[in-house]
């Protein structure tokens, strides 16, 4: 009986130590942070508009920045309107440092730019509200890594929405960048 | 995963060694119930205690309790979970995010015999592997659980069990956490 009891104790200790070695995984959670994006347009003829984001302006991010471990879920949300008759594939690019490019050519010349999201296809003269699940799938691996890097870094970067190719004219309303951050509490 | 394999080997060694000294009891059981995400995708700006729990999901599975030593029952299990979609209004527009679908397997160590006669309580803890998937996101990591169950045997060889447990999937330094409440029916094959 004593031998059995010691085996049970050993099993309990091993499992208990396993839990402890995993760190404070009990005291953690996933916090959703929504960043409002201003209405913006992308036009191959008249130019693009960048949106500089400072994550530190969001209280939820600021309060949890030092405990941030990972980004678990991401989405670009909003109402996309194609103002031309030609279908458009919208892409979102990021420059890690705040920039102010006014043309797609200017952005294309930036060696630090990273494609974060897309392409999201909108038919000619159509308005489409993107589905959250579809949006989550459109993030690139490099884009996720870049956003995580920003979230763990200074949190200050610029996003641009451009057409993937050809002439385009679109606008985005009610835009949001949704980040779900993994934090140790 | 290495930790899980090491524990499984340890458990097997214990069970095989003890099996020489005690009769082995083997049962099979099915279970089902509720599973609720805890502290997942919450908004802290408008947080209230009820927000800590996500939309209720469901869980079904099967277990094979093996009673090979007097004090502990080792119980391999497999479970499937399905969590409800979540709808949020963001920027004035209503959006829906898929809930996770989960699959897990592992080994519980139960203090006592959950298939024993009469009415009895039994604490337990376990370790396993869990895969959570939803559109655009996949988590495939080690999981841990602990809980308390009570069982009653209404007829010979049959046991009804109700369990409440806390389960988590370790994602590096953090985890996805769930509370589960299940009811199950177990049939004793041997012993």
Interface residues (C-beta under 8 A of the other chain):
Chain A: X1 X4 X5 X7 X8 X10 X11 X12 X14 X15 X18 X19 X22 X23 X24 X25 X26 X28 X29 X30 X31 X32 X33 X34 X36 X59 X60 X63 X64 X69 X70 X72 X73 X75 X77 X78 X79 X129 X131 X132 X133 X134 X135 X136 X137 X139 X174 X175 X176 X178 X180 X182 X183 X184 X185
Chain B: X3 X7 X10 X11 X14 X17 X18 X39 X40 X41 X42 X43 X44 X45 X69 X70 X71 X72 X88 X90 X91 X92 X93 X95 X96 X97 X98 X109 X111 X125 X127 X134 X135 X136 X137 X142 X144 X168 X170 X171 X172 X173 X174 X175 X176 X177
